[in-house]
Amino acid sequence: MTKVLRERDSMTCRACGNEERASEGYPCADCGTFICLPCNLRGVLRCRSCAERLEKSGGEKAAGVESTVPTPTPVARPES
């Protein structure tokens, strides 16, 4: 006899609404809710509610797509 497992290792993506394995995803950049791996590979960094809130407040040009991490400044190297 096989034992029926009632445990579920899935979460609902807060960007697209799909149910994916909990271990295959990333947190929202703003609030930390679950973003599935396919959304993350498409460049989605924020959940739907955070992306809408950012657009309403006049935030980034493409909310949820661009990173909020600043671009590093180049290091000046002395000439030899």
Phi, psi and omega per residue, in radians:
M1 nan 2.429 3.065
T2 -1.707 2.499 -3.123
K3 -1.537 2.323 3.124
V4 -1.478 2.081 3.111
L5 -1.494 2.303 -3.134
R6 -1.821 0.051 3.120
E7 -1.386 2.541 3.095
R8 -2.190 2.265 3.121
D9 -1.902 0.992 -3.132
S10 -2.417 2.660 3.103
M11 -2.353 2.743 3.109
T12 -1.589 2.214 3.116
C13 -1.178 2.267 -3.113
R14 -1.463 0.014 3.079
A15 -1.760 -0.791 -3.069
C16 -1.965 -0.333 3.132
G17 1.581 -0.053 3.117
N18 -1.296 2.650 3.090
E19 -1.688 2.120 -3.101
E20 -2.260 2.903 3.084
R21 -1.087 2.385 -3.079
A22 -1.114 -0.521 -3.116
S23 -1.387 -0.148 -3.112
E24 -1.969 1.191 3.127
G25 -2.962 3.117 -3.099
Y26 -2.334 2.773 3.099
P27 -1.410 2.689 3.032
C28 -1.062 2.482 -3.110
A29 -1.129 -0.443 -3.086
D30 -1.768 -0.891 -3.004
C31 -1.901 -0.248 3.075
G32 1.570 0.077 3.106
T33 -1.270 2.908 -3.003
F34 -1.265 2.260 3.000
I35 -2.098 2.186 -3.069
C36 -1.232 2.830 -3.111
L37 -1.073 -0.776 3.104
P38 -1.034 -0.694 3.090
C39 -1.137 -0.736 -3.137
N40 -1.106 -0.679 3.103
L41 -1.172 -0.455 3.056
R42 -1.408 -0.091 3.090
G43 1.740 0.154 3.134
V44 -1.379 2.143 -3.127
L45 -1.943 -0.248 -3.088
R46 -2.200 2.632 3.065
C47 -1.230 2.949 -3.070
R48 -1.020 -0.764 -3.093
S49 -1.203 -0.680 3.104
C50 -1.200 -0.661 3.109
A51 -1.135 -0.727 3.107
E52 -1.147 -0.732 3.136
R53 -1.104 -0.678 3.136
L54 -1.186 -0.701 3.112
E55 -1.137 -0.709 3.136
K56 -1.146 -0.599 -3.123
S57 -1.456 0.012 3.131
G58 1.321 0.617 -3.103
G59 -1.291 -2.466 -3.076
E60 -0.988 2.684 -3.118
K61 -0.965 -0.795 3.126
A62 -2.152 1.506 -3.046
A63 -0.996 2.308 3.109
G64 1.543 -0.082 -3.103
V65 -1.923 -0.729 -3.105
E66 -1.539 2.606 -3.130
S67 -1.396 2.617 3.081
T68 -1.616 0.069 3.128
V69 -1.374 2.230 -3.125
P70 -1.175 2.634 3.117
T71 -1.308 2.280 -3.140
P72 -1.178 2.520 3.121
T73 -1.459 2.500 -3.132
P74 -1.180 2.590 -3.134
V75 -1.606 2.273 3.101
A76 -1.333 2.225 -3.123
R77 -1.864 2.330 3.119
P78 -1.206 2.494 3.116
E79 -1.374 2.472 -3.104
S80 -1.630 nan nan
